[in-house]
């Protein structure tokens, strides 16, 4: 399968971003990304304007961020906007699902600004256990990085160099995700929540952290069966054939995680009955790699591979670090 590096959760001038869609595509191309998952607030205007498709080799897919006052919800594959006024989180999820679209809870673990909840109010997604959704934004890089700043000096440093804050995925996020996966498949993606905060003058955007820099960091890699396109990328996301990677540490292209046994082979994201399975991972470079089963590390080594014989049920995933920083987090293989 082809490994496509996607920058997800990006806002353009169609909502509250400072970059136009062509500028975003150009930044993605300069950063070496293959696709952009655009998510302007409460609008598919970029799609109606004809921006969905390839831009000099970079595929732009237009989703939206459904943005009630509380938590937010990312949706992909919609033909029309989803209204949220007066709806509960469960009702929003159900509407997205009923339309055959993909739905991911955006920054679901938001706690608000450590400086002031007035400056940055919490906007988590509270109904993770009850919503009919595809998955969650397991790591929302800019949102969580900004919320962790405990002083105005730290916040100013973050605004100048947000990529420095993309160091380790919060352990609490992983623990909550593991609990969700114990009961059902929950696909994880990594999002930037990128607005390129700044301003525009004379048709140009000015920002302390341009998209080109941020787009080199946290990405969602999707493994597509066939040519790159909306259907193949959405199929991969729906099935969990994707993983998070901080490519600024080292390119993660070529990472694989699968299982094989007497009943055949399982791809990342698949679910089947437990038995005797070999869990296997291959990394493009040696790292501190861990195989996690039901939230607990069962195998760890400094290596570029994992081969583990699993008997009995478990939800298995792979984590890898370089120099103490998160590099790769896989989606699970579910043995029930």
C-alpha angles and dihedrals in degrees: 000000000000117000111222121189110217130190106215135196101029128160127210136189086280085082127359103326124108098221128078119232093256089051090050091050091049091051091050091051092049089049093051096248121145102207143015123217100205117203113178116179113273096332143093091193092128090059094048088050089059098250097128110103139047121337108191092319099324116107116219116199116189117220128149141233109232101215120194115165092267122044125351132229130208117217129187130186097034123145094197136022121272114230116222104184110128094357128125122230090255091053092051091050092048092051093051091048093047089057091055092247130135118254129196127178106240119228087340094178097052113149100179129246116324087215098052134345086212092058092045115013120200115261108178126154103249103189101063092135096051107033123103097230140143094233148293141283092249094188121026099187105194096034095050094039092054093044092055093059107109099189139032089250091056090046091052090050090049092051090052096046112014091161089069089064093057093088112116130009108241110264090219090061091054093046092052092046091051090054091051093048091053088073106029144356111282115179115216125211132178117233135188102203083214119186098154087229112221135077143282126239125177093352094308130109120228119195137152089229112037120200093248091067096043093045090063091064128055115019139166109231114206124197106218128196103218133352121350111265143123094277096048094045093046091047090053092049092047091051096043094245090146142088140195120247137174097217093183087075092050134323110274096197110134097036112144134183122180144137131230132191144137091302095054134260131326124208123217108283097028126126129208144143119299121252132120110328134162111228109209134184132178122195128195090233139011115279141155092281125186133187109213123202118191090338096312127104110243100168130025134170145141096256147110094240145047127202114174130167109222122194120184130011128323145135106244129195138160130236125186131186134191117203091345094307126115111258108163135012116181130205113249136262108223120217107181 
